[in-house]
Amino acid sequence: MHSKALALNRGAPFGGAGQGWLRAAATGVKDVIRSTEAEAFRLHEEQVLGAQPR
C-alpha cells in the first residue's frame, strides 16, 4: 500500500506555489512523504531479509 501511495507522488506539494500557511502545509506534506518512504523501505527490508519487525 505504501508503494502505491508513493508512486502517486510527483513533484513539490501544491506545485511548489504558496506563501505563508500554504508553504508551511507543503513542508508538513514533505515530512509525511519522507516518513512514509522510510517506513516503506523498512517494510521492504523486513520482507527481503526476513528481519523481525521492530
HURA-V989191 format. One record per residue. RES is the residue in three letters. PSI is psi in degrees with one decimal (NA if undefined). Layout:
# HURA-V989191
RES;PSI
RES;PSI
This chain:
# HURA-V989191
MET;-40.3
HIS;-43.4
SER;-35.3
LYS;-42.5
ALA;-43.2
LEU;-31.6
ALA;-24.2
LEU;-13.9
ASN;117.0
ARG;105.6
GLY;-169.3
ALA;141.7
PRO;139.0
PHE;26.2
GLY;17.0
GLY;1.8
ALA;164.7
GLY;156.9
GLN;157.8
GLY;-119.9
TRP;-33.3
LEU;-38.0
ARG;-40.6
ALA;-40.7
ALA;-40.1
ALA;-38.3
THR;-41.7
GLY;-40.9
VAL;-42.6
LYS;-40.7
ASP;-41.8
VAL;-41.4
ILE;-46.1
ARG;-44.4
SER;-34.3
THR;-40.2
GLU;-43.2
ALA;-42.4
GLU;-41.4
ALA;-41.2
PHE;-42.9
ARG;-43.9
LEU;-39.1
HIS;-43.9
GLU;-42.2
GLU;-41.6
GLN;-47.5
VAL;-44.2
LEU;-8.6
GLY;25.1
ALA;156.2
GLN;141.2
PRO;150.7
ARG;NA
